[in-house]
Amino acid sequence: MMKYKIAVLLTCFNRKQKTLACLDNLWQTVPDNVGMDVFLVDDGSTDGTGETVRKKFPEVTVIQGTGSLYWNRGMHLAWETAAKTAQYDYYVLLNDDTFLYSSAMEELLECAIERNDGVVVCAAFCGEQSGDYTYGGRDKSGNPVIPNGEVQPCFHINGNCLLVPKTVYDEVGNLDPIFPHAIGDFDYGQRAMDKGFELVTTKRYLGTCESNALLPKWCYAHVPLKERIKALYSPLGNSHPKYYFIYVKRHFGWFLAIKQFCSIHLRLLIPNLWK
């Protein structure tokens, strides 16, 4: 039986119970032919997440963040640390608010191996109660790619759970730390495709992860303009104009980048134009 070495990468901030539950669940998904190392960036948590993980899971490498890394830069640091630690066959990027089914790791590997490791595999997730798609791959129009029992191509990937083979990492590298929080996963997918790799989604839902049904704060007319501006330009603003401009220009050109930049600010000023 082929033996694989995998590095699982996470970043956390003040979600101790979710982080602990995620790690506890993660160990239930490891097949017999997989050796797994876990790298967790604790980005300045004040709820004791890092300390508790060190005590409960001493096998986890806990990396202290600055408190201002957010998701993308935290994951970049975890990945950078893992890549300097050992040679891995695969890297798995995992959010700590996901619950993986016991077969998840095996099925991620199966999808990659079927495509000769020339792919980034995006795990599909559903709501625990609804059973409906929440996160995973999306097509070029932004529509969700629903699992149908086959490996399917996608155009955009959510970073809730991604498997990146070493062959992809060797060509594409790490997440780009220019992005603080959001956009880094979408950017990585486009960079992988630019290098000739495919993005695919899993054959089945590999776990549950609840979606945030609310739009960002800056999209609501009842929120005062000053607060909308602050929310949009926060690292957590989802479509931060500077970073979204960089992403769109990099992959889709100047015209669309300028158009999107103007559209975001128009929506900020007049949210009621969008229903």
N, C-alpha and C positions, 0 to 999 in steps of 0.2 A: 504493500500500500504506500502510495506517495505521501510523504510528510511535508507539510507546509508550515512556514514561519510567518506569523501575522503580527503587525503592530496595530493596535486599536488606539485611536486618538480622540480625546475629548477635551473640552474646556468648560469651566463652570464658574458661576458667581451666585452665591447666596440662594442655592436651591438644594440644600443639604439632603433633605429626604428624597427628592427626585434623583439626585446624583447617586446616593447610596443604593436606592432601588434599582437604578439602571445598571450599576456595577454588579450588584447581586444577581440580577437577571442575566447579565452578559455571560457570566461563567457557566450558566446552564445551556448556552448555545454552542459551546466549543466541541467540535467533533474530535474523535480519537486521533485523527491524523493531523491535527493542527496544534502547533505550539504558539501560544499567544502571550505577548507582552502588552501592557496597557500604560499609556502615557496621558496623564491628566494635568492640564494647566488650571490651577486655582487662581483666578484673576482677582485677588484681593478680597476674597469672601470675608465677611465679618460675622458669619453665623457658625464658624468652626468647621466648615466643610473639609478643608485641607487636613486639619488635625484628625478629624474623625476617619477620613479615608486612610490616612497613614496607619491608624490603629487597627481598623477593621480589615483593611486590604493592604497589608505590608508589601505585597508583591507588586502593587501599582507604583509606578514612578510619578510622584507628585512634583510638579514644577511650579514654582511661585511666580505669578504674574505681577505686573506693575499696578494693576487696578484700573488700567485704561486700555486694555487690549481688545476687549469685546470679543465677539465670536471669531471673526476671520483671523485677526492677529493672534488670538489665543490658539486657534487651531494651527496656524503657521508655526508658532513656537513649539507646540507639541510634535508636529511633523518633523521640524528641524532637529529636535532633540532625539527623536526615534531614529532618524536617518544617520545620525552621528553615533548612535549606540550600537547598532548591529545591521547586518544585511537581512532584509525581509523580502519575502516573496510577494506579499500584499500589504497594503495599508488600508485600514478601515476607518473612515471618519464617522463619528457617531455623536448625535446630540443626546444629552442626558435626560431629556423629557420623552424619550422613546422607550417602548416596551417591545423587545424582540421575542418572536416565537422561538421555540427550541430548535427549529430547523433552519433558522435564518442564516447562520454563518455557512452552513453546508450549501444552502441554495445560492448564496452570493458567489461562492467559489464555483459552483456548477455552471452558473451563467457565464462567468469569465472564462472558464476552461473550454466551454463549448465554442467560444469565439477566439480561442487560442491566445487569450490574454491581451487581445488588441482592443480592449474596451474599458470604459469606466462604467461600472455597474451601479445603478441608482435603485435603492430599495424602495418599493411601494409600500405605503402605510395607509391604514384605514382608521376610522373612528371606532372606539371600543364598543359603543352602543349602537351606532348607526351601521357600521360595517361598510360605509361609503369611503371612497378615496379622500385622503386629506393631503398627503405629501408624496412626492415621487417624481417621475419624469413627466415632461410635458412636450407637446409637439410644437411646431414652428409658430402656430397661432396662439400658443399658450394654453391649449386644451389639455386636460390630464390624459395620460396614456394609462388606460385601465388594464390591469393584469388579465390575461386571457389564457394562461397556461403555456405561452410561448415567450421566448426572449423577443422583445420588441424594441425597435430604435426609438430614440427620443431626441429632442433638440435642446431642451433646457433641463437642468438637474437641480433638485433641492439637496442641500447638504445634510439632511437629517441622518442619512446613512449611505455612505458611498464606499465602494470597494475599488481601489486603484492598484492594479498589478504593477510589479516592479518595472516591467517593460514600458508602461505608460509613464511612471515616475521618472525613469531614466531620461525620457525625451521631454516631458512637460515640466517636471520639477514640482515645487511646492506651490501652495496657494500664494497669490500675490499680496504682500502685506501693505500695499498702497491702500487697500480697502480695510477700514477698521472693523466693521461688523457685517453688514449684508453685502451682497453682490459677488463676493469672492467665489462662491460655489458656481454661480452662473458663468463667471469669467473663466473658471477652471475648465468647465465643460467646453466652452468655445475654444480655449487654447488647445485642449486635447483634440478637438475636431480639426483645428488648423494643422496639427501634426499628423493627421491621417488616421486618428483613432475614432472609434464609434462610441456613442453614448447609448446605453441600453437600460431598460427597466426590467425588473424581475418578473418571473412567470406568475408569481402569486404575491399576495400581501405578506410581508415578512414580519409584521407586528402592528402595534397600534400607536398612534400619536395624534393627539387632538389638535385641530386647526384653530387658529385665531380668526373668528368670523368677523371681527371688527376691522374697519379700515384704519390706517394711521390717523392719529389725532389731527393732523394738519388738513385732512380731507373734509372736516365737518364745519359747516357754516356757524353752528352755535358756539364754537370755540372762538374766543377773541383772537383777532389777527395777530397780536403780539405773541400769543401762546402758539398759534399755528406756525409762525415763523420759527420760533424756538424749537418746536417739535420736528419740523422739516429738516433743520440744520443740526439736529442732534445726531450723534453717531448711530442712534437707534431709530432714526427717522425713515428707514426702509428705502427711500428713494433720494437720499442726500444728493442735491444737485451736482456738487463737484464730482463725487465718486461715480454717480450714474452717468454723467457726461463722459468721464474717462472710459467707462465700460462700453458705452454705446459707440463712441468714436473709434475705439480700438477694434471693435469687431464688425461694425455696421456702417461706419463712415461719418464724415463731418455733418452732412445734411441732416441725417436722422438724429444725431447727437444734439444739434442746435434746436431742431424741432421739438425733441423731447424736453430739453431744458426749458424752452418757452412754455410748453404745455404744462409742465409741473408747476411753474410759477403762476400761470393763469389759473390753474386749479386751486392753488394756494390762496389767490386773491378772490376768486369767485367760485367757491366750492359748489354752489347750486347749479352750475352749468353741467355737472356730472350727476346723474341719478343712479 
